[in-house]
């Protein structure tokens, strides 16, 4: 990983760690696959920190620009494929 995660200075240390964990889950979905429940738990925590759809989209776009990984596509696949145990992009 040769990029920085998009984080806000308004977040607490715990919130920053949880957002980074969410981004790491997105990376795992692309690189080797991730347990759907683990991914959705990380997403739920992310949404507690970033409840605004507009802010979620903005942060997701920033992350995609630096990493090439789409948070939107991963979460969409996880939500629409409830029978999946592993989410792999």
N, C-alpha and C positions, 0 to 999 in steps of 0.2 A: 504494500500500500504506500504510494507516494503522493498522498493528498491529505488535506485536512478536512475533517467533518465540519459541516455548517452548525455552529452552536451559537447560542445567545448569551450575552453577558448577564442577562436578567435571570438566567436559570441558576438554581443552587447547584452545589457540587453533586449532590445525589441525582438531581434532574439531568445534569449534563452526562453523568455516567449512564443513566437509563436511556437517554437519547442515543448515545454512542453504542450501547448494547443493541438498540433497535437497528442502527445502521449496520452493525456487524451481522445481525440476523439476515438482513437484505443481502449482504455480501455472501453469506453461506448459501442462501437460496440459489444464487448464480453459480457459485464455485463447486459445491458438492451436494447441496440439498439440505433442508432443515425440517425438523419436526413441525408440523402445522400448528400444533397447540403452543409450542414454544414461541413460534413466530407471532401468533395472534396475541399471546400474553404480552410480548414486547411491544406490539402495536397498540394494545389497549393502554399500556403505561405511557407510550409516546403521546397518545391522544389526550391523556390527562394533563400532560405538560404543554401540549400544543393543541388546544381544543378548536381553534379557528381553522376552517377549511382552507381559507386563503393563505394563512401562514403555513399550514401543512403542505400545500401545493408549492409555495415559495421555497421552503426548506427542502422538499423533495426534488425540486428542479435544480437547486444548488448542488445537492448531493449527486444527482445524475450528471451534471456538468463535469464535476471533478472525478467521479468514479466510473461513469458509464452504466451504472446500475439504476434501474427505475423502481423506486419504492411503490409507485402507483401500480405498475404491472404485477409486482410480486404480491401485493396485498389483494389486488383484484383476483388473481389466480387462487389465492388462499381462500378468499370469501366465496368464490363461485365453484370451488371444487372441494366441498365439504367431505367427500368420501376419501380424499387424499390424506395419507398419513405423513408423507414427505412432500414438501413443496420444492420443486427443482425447476429452474428456468433453463 
